[in-house]
């Protein structure tokens, strides 16, 4: 398993853009097996990072949203 420490510092938009590029590359079928595994693992790490950022944004939104109308 490769270390993806650089992902932790990526803003959501950059992480999502890279994830989309990975999906496109994998769907093209033009990547050899070894490279496919490596970029798939990076894609998994990017997905988890994006999910974490979205959950943090959701918590922030709930924290600042009024509780009554």
C-alpha positions in Angstrom: 0.0 0.0 0.0 1.3 3.4 -1.0 1.5 6.4 1.4 -0.9 9.1 0.3 0.0 11.7 2.9 -0.2 14.5 0.3 -3.9 14.0 0.0 -4.6 15.3 3.5 -3.7 18.8 2.4 -5.8 18.9 -0.7 -8.9 21.1 -0.8 -12.1 19.4 -1.8 -12.2 20.7 -5.4 -8.7 19.5 -6.2 -9.2 16.1 -4.6 -12.5 15.6 -6.5 -10.9 16.7 -9.8 -8.0 14.2 -9.3 -10.5 11.5 -8.4 -12.5 12.2 -11.6 -9.3 11.9 -13.6 -8.5 8.5 -12.0 -12.0 7.3 -12.8 -11.6 8.4 -16.5 -8.2 6.6 -16.7 -9.5 3.4 -15.2 -12.6 3.4 -17.4 -10.5 3.9 -20.5 -9.0 0.5 -20.1 -5.6 1.7 -21.3 -3.8 1.3 -18.0 -1.8 -1.8 -17.2 -2.9 -3.9 -14.2 -0.1 -2.8 -11.8 -0.7 0.8 -12.6 -4.5 0.3 -12.3 -4.1 -1.1 -8.8 -1.9 1.9 -7.7 -4.2 4.6 -9.1 -7.3 2.7 -7.7 -5.7 2.8 -4.3 -5.1 6.5 -4.7 -8.7 7.0 -5.8 -9.9 5.2 -2.7 -7.8 7.6 -0.5 -9.1 10.6 -2.4 -12.7 9.4 -2.0 -12.3 9.0 1.8 -10.7 12.4 2.0 -13.6 14.0 0.0 -16.1 12.2 2.3 -14.3 13.5 5.4 -14.3 17.1 4.0 -18.0 16.9 3.2 -18.9 15.6 6.7 -16.9 18.4 8.2 -18.7 20.9 6.0 -22.0 19.4 7.0 -21.2 19.7 10.7 -20.2 23.3 10.2 -23.4 24.0 8.4 -25.5 22.4 11.1 -23.6 24.4 13.8 -24.3 27.7 12.2 -27.8 27.0 11.0 -30.6 28.5 13.2 -32.4 25.8 15.2 -35.8 27.6 15.1 -37.8 29.5 12.5 
